[in-house]
């Protein structure tokens, strides 16, 4: 609900609020300041909850992206190592070039 001065046309205020982000924020602040203590406390708790939730989602997304990138890089290193093995390149050289351990490169060799 928008805090509208007495006698003003509320429908115009709602339209302005929807079309002007800065005005929306000012009107929301005005509405907040006009509430009683209990309503203001509940509003502040809700805002804190929303902020905390957004922070948790951002943290989880970042963590998931980092994990996904690491897994993708490792899979790419394995694919390159397999290709290099098929070209007859030594496992020690492949390990240095790919970042894989030498034992990991050895485990990728086809069984003969």
Backbone as CSV, one residue per row, in Angstrom:
resi,resn,N_x,N_y,N_z,CA_x,CA_y,CA_z,C_x,C_y,C_z
1,UNK,0.834,-1.177,0.000,0.000,0.000,0.000,0.873,1.232,0.000
2,UNK,0.578,2.163,-0.871,1.355,3.386,-0.995,0.794,4.449,-0.073
3,UNK,1.672,5.163,0.612,1.235,6.263,1.466,0.959,7.460,0.562
4,UNK,-0.309,7.781,0.392,-0.722,8.857,-0.500,-1.340,9.962,0.345
5,UNK,-0.970,11.224,0.070,-1.569,12.323,0.829,-3.086,12.332,0.682
6,UNK,-3.763,12.843,1.700,-5.223,12.897,1.658,-5.684,13.694,0.455
7,UNK,-6.714,13.197,-0.194,-7.295,13.892,-1.319,-6.611,13.616,-2.643
8,UNK,-5.479,12.941,-2.652,-4.766,12.653,-3.904,-5.369,11.419,-4.560
9,UNK,-5.250,11.362,-5.874,-5.761,10.226,-6.637,-4.771,9.072,-6.519
10,UNK,-5.141,8.021,-5.783,-4.242,6.895,-5.511,-3.861,6.129,-6.765
11,UNK,-4.720,6.061,-7.758,-4.394,5.303,-8.975,-3.213,5.918,-9.706
12,UNK,-3.117,7.237,-9.703,-1.966,7.885,-10.346,-0.674,7.568,-9.604
13,UNK,-0.738,7.523,-8.303,0.450,7.214,-7.515,0.920,5.792,-7.789
14,UNK,-0.006,4.866,-7.921,0.356,3.470,-8.210,1.033,3.376,-9.575
15,UNK,0.504,4.112,-10.567,1.098,4.096,-11.911,2.500,4.683,-11.862
16,UNK,2.653,5.813,-11.192,3.982,6.425,-11.064,4.956,5.482,-10.374
17,UNK,4.468,4.826,-9.342,5.320,3.892,-8.579,5.798,2.754,-9.470
18,UNK,4.935,2.262,-10.361,5.302,1.147,-11.237,6.308,1.585,-12.299
19,UNK,6.191,2.824,-12.786,7.008,3.270,-13.912,8.303,3.965,-13.531
20,UNK,8.446,4.380,-12.313,9.624,5.115,-11.871,10.288,4.409,-10.691
21,UNK,11.374,3.672,-10.936,12.025,2.934,-9.843,12.448,3.827,-8.671
22,UNK,12.938,5.023,-8.966,13.375,5.918,-7.893,12.183,6.365,-7.060
23,UNK,11.099,6.690,-7.737,9.886,7.104,-7.039,9.313,5.946,-6.230
24,UNK,9.394,4.750,-6.769,8.914,3.562,-6.051,9.667,3.418,-4.738
25,UNK,10.987,3.569,-4.813,11.795,3.427,-3.597,11.425,4.501,-2.575
26,UNK,11.249,5.731,-3.037,10.883,6.821,-2.134,9.516,6.566,-1.505
27,UNK,8.581,6.080,-2.308,7.239,5.812,-1.792,7.252,4.645,-0.809
28,UNK,8.057,3.630,-1.101,8.183,2.506,-0.177,8.779,2.972,1.151
29,UNK,9.765,3.855,1.074,10.385,4.392,2.288,9.372,5.207,3.085
30,UNK,8.597,6.030,2.376,7.562,6.813,3.044,6.547,5.906,3.724
31,UNK,6.152,4.865,3.025,5.203,3.909,3.602,5.796,3.251,4.847
32,UNK,7.064,2.863,4.743,7.752,2.222,5.865,7.797,3.151,7.077
33,UNK,8.150,4.403,6.839,8.287,5.345,7.945,6.951,5.684,8.594
34,UNK,5.864,5.493,7.860,4.548,5.823,8.409,3.927,4.652,9.183
35,UNK,4.579,3.535,9.243,4.034,2.367,9.936,4.259,2.484,11.445
36,UNK,3.491,1.701,12.196,3.712,1.673,13.634,4.941,0.814,13.935
37,UNK,5.371,0.817,15.190,6.608,0.114,15.567,6.585,-1.372,15.224
38,UNK,5.498,-2.030,15.515,5.406,-3.472,15.259,5.466,-3.759,13.762
39,UNK,4.755,-2.989,12.987,4.781,-3.177,11.528,6.182,-2.901,10.996
40,UNK,6.857,-1.877,11.513,8.218,-1.545,11.081,9.183,-2.671,11.451
41,UNK,9.012,-3.233,12.659,9.871,-4.341,13.087,9.682,-5.548,12.166
42,UNK,8.437,-5.870,11.845,8.159,-6.992,10.949,8.736,-6.735,9.554
43,UNK,8.621,-5.498,9.099,9.173,-5.120,7.797,10.690,-5.305,7.799
44,UNK,11.348,-4.828,8.841,12.807,-4.958,8.933,13.234,-6.419,9.000
45,UNK,12.490,-7.250,9.734,12.794,-8.680,9.785,12.654,-9.315,8.403
46,UNK,11.615,-8.936,7.688,11.387,-9.471,6.343,12.521,-9.045,5.407
47,UNK,12.917,-7.780,5.483,14.016,-7.295,4.644,15.312,-8.048,4.972
48,UNK,15.574,-8.281,6.237,16.776,-9.017,6.639,16.719,-10.440,6.101
49,UNK,15.558,-11.083,6.214,15.390,-12.440,5.698,15.654,-12.476,4.189
50,UNK,15.082,-11.541,3.453,15.277,-11.502,2.002,16.746,-11.283,1.644
51,UNK,17.410,-10.404,2.392,18.834,-10.148,2.151,19.670,-11.395,2.438
52,UNK,19.384,-12.048,3.557,20.111,-13.271,3.921,19.888,-14.365,2.880
53,UNK,18.648,-14.499,2.422,18.334,-15.514,1.414,19.081,-15.240,0.109
54,UNK,19.111,-13.978,-0.305,19.830,-13.612,-1.528,21.324,-13.898,-1.379
55,UNK,21.866,-13.627,-0.207,23.288,-13.894,0.047,23.587,-15.391,-0.015
56,UNK,22.700,-16.208,0.564,22.899,-17.656,0.538,22.836,-18.193,-0.895
57,UNK,21.900,-17.691,-1.665,21.767,-18.136,-3.055,23.008,-17.745,-3.849
58,UNK,23.489,-16.525,-3.640,24.695,-16.068,-4.342,25.900,-16.935,-3.965
59,UNK,26.041,-17.228,-2.674,27.165,-18.055,-2.210,27.090,-19.450,-2.824
60,UNK,25.905,-20.051,-2.803,25.732,-21.406,-3.342,25.979,-21.427,-4.838
61,UNK,25.544,-20.391,-5.533,25.752,-20.319,-6.977,27.237,-20.220,-7.288
62,UNK,27.939,-19.346,-6.569,29.384,-19.205,-6.780,30.109,-20.513,-6.509
63,UNK,29.737,-21.169,-5.413,30.374,-22.439,-5.051,30.113,-23.490,-6.130
64,UNK,28.873,-23.545,-6.613,28.524,-24.500,-7.657,29.259,-24.225,-8.954
65,UNK,29.395,-22.953,-9.305,30.116,-22.600,-10.533,31.591,-22.966,-10.434
66,UNK,32.183,-22.695,-9.283,33.602,-23.034,-9.097,33.806,-24.541,-9.205
67,UNK,32.914,-25.294,-8.563,33.026,-26.747,-8.605,32.842,-27.244,-10.040
68,UNK,31.861,-26.700,-10.733,31.601,-27.095,-12.117,32.776,-26.789,-13.032
69,UNK,33.377,-25.621,-12.844,34.549,-25.254,-13.655,35.708,-26.216,-13.394
70,UNK,35.941,-26.512,-12.117,37.043,-27.414,-11.772,36.827,-28.791,-12.381
71,UNK,35.592,-29.283,-12.300,35.292,-30.599,-12.887,35.456,-30.561,-14.408
72,UNK,35.025,-29.473,-15.022,35.165,-29.328,-16.472,36.628,-29.257,-16.898
73,UNK,37.428,-28.518,-16.150,38.856,-28.420,-16.455,39.536,-29.773,-16.305
74,UNK,39.149,-30.515,-15.275,39.747,-31.832,-15.060,39.363,-32.785,-16.198
75,UNK,38.104,-32.748,-16.606,37.652,-33.598,-17.709,38.382,-33.240,-18.993
76,UNK,38.599,-31.950,-19.226,39.321,-31.508,-20.428,40.772,-31.984,-20.369
77,UNK,41.401,-31.901,-19.202,42.786,-32.352,-19.048,42.886,-33.854,-19.340
78,UNK,41.907,-34.611,-18.890,41.899,-36.058,-19.155,41.751,-36.317,-20.650
79,UNK,40.854,-35.586,-21.304,40.659,-35.771,-22.749,41.931,-35.444,-23.519
80,UNK,42.597,-34.360,-23.147,43.850,-33.986,-23.812,44.931,-35.026,-23.536
81,UNK,44.995,-35.510,-22.292,45.999,-36.520,-21.943,45.779,-37.795,-22.751
82,UNK,44.546,-38.217,-22.920,44.258,-39.410,-23.721,44.694,-39.207,-25.163
83,UNK,44.439,-38.031,-25.670,44.845,-37.717,-27.036,46.371,-37.745,-27.165
84,UNK,47.049,-37.179,-26.199,48.514,-37.150,-26.227,49.081,-38.569,-26.091
85,UNK,48.448,-39.397,-25.261,48.886,-40.792,-25.138,48.757,-41.513,-26.473
86,UNK,47.656,-41.244,-27.184,47.467,-41.902,-28.483,48.509,-41.442,-29.498
87,UNK,49.124,-40.288,-29.254,50.176,-39.770,-30.135,51.548,-40.303,-29.730
88,UNK,51.588,-41.098,-28.652,52.841,-41.705,-28.216,53.697,-40.812,-27.335
89,UNK,53.147,-39.779,-26.769,53.912,-38.874,-25.899,54.037,-39.517,-24.517
90,UNK,55.202,-39.333,-23.908,55.485,-39.951,-22.606,54.565,-39.412,-21.508
91,UNK,54.225,-40.284,-20.572,53.323,-39.933,-19.474,53.880,-38.791,-18.636
92,UNK,55.176,-38.732,-18.415,55.764,-37.663,-17.593,55.585,-36.296,-18.268
93,UNK,55.712,-36.261,-19.578,55.538,-35.012,-20.325,54.062,-34.592,-20.278
94,UNK,53.179,-35.573,-20.456,51.739,-35.297,-20.418,51.341,-34.777,-19.039
95,UNK,51.889,-35.370,-17.999,51.577,-34.939,-16.629,51.976,-33.480,-16.430
96,UNK,53.148,-33.108,-16.904,53.604,-31.719,-16.771,52.722,-30.772,-17.569
97,UNK,52.334,-31.174,-18.757,51.544,-30.306,-19.631,50.091,-30.188,-19.172
98,UNK,49.549,-31.251,-18.615,48.118,-31.272,-18.289,47.785,-30.906,-16.849
99,UNK,48.764,-31.008,-15.965,48.491,-30.774,-14.552,47.989,-32.019,-13.837
100,UNK,47.826,-33.116,-14.571,47.436,-34.389,-13.958,48.669,-35.027,-13.334
101,UNK,48.450,-35.929,-12.392,49.587,-36.643,-11.824,50.031,-37.694,-12.838
102,UNK,51.283,-38.100,-12.709,51.805,-39.103,-13.638,51.048,-40.416,-13.500
103,UNK,50.674,-40.783,-12.261,49.924,-42.025,-12.068,48.532,-41.925,-12.705
104,UNK,47.940,-40.740,-12.663,46.636,-40.549,-13.293,46.760,-40.696,-14.815
105,UNK,47.824,-40.161,-15.368,48.065,-40.289,-16.817,48.292,-41.750,-17.179
106,UNK,49.055,-42.451,-16.346,49.315,-43.883,-16.589,48.018,-44.687,-16.586
107,UNK,47.105,-44.309,-15.686,45.836,-45.039,-15.611,44.954,-44.833,-16.834
108,UNK,45.272,-43.835,-17.632,44.488,-43.558,-18.833,44.961,-44.350,-20.057
109,UNK,46.122,-44.971,-19.917,46.655,-45.741,-21.048,45.717,-46.914,-21.338
110,UNK,45.464,-47.162,-22.620,44.629,-48.315,-22.964,45.323,-49.621,-22.602
111,UNK,44.538,-50.584,-22.186,45.076,-51.890,-21.839,45.424,-52.616,-23.132
112,UNK,46.646,-53.140,-23.186,47.092,-53.803,-24.427,47.116,-55.277,-24.281
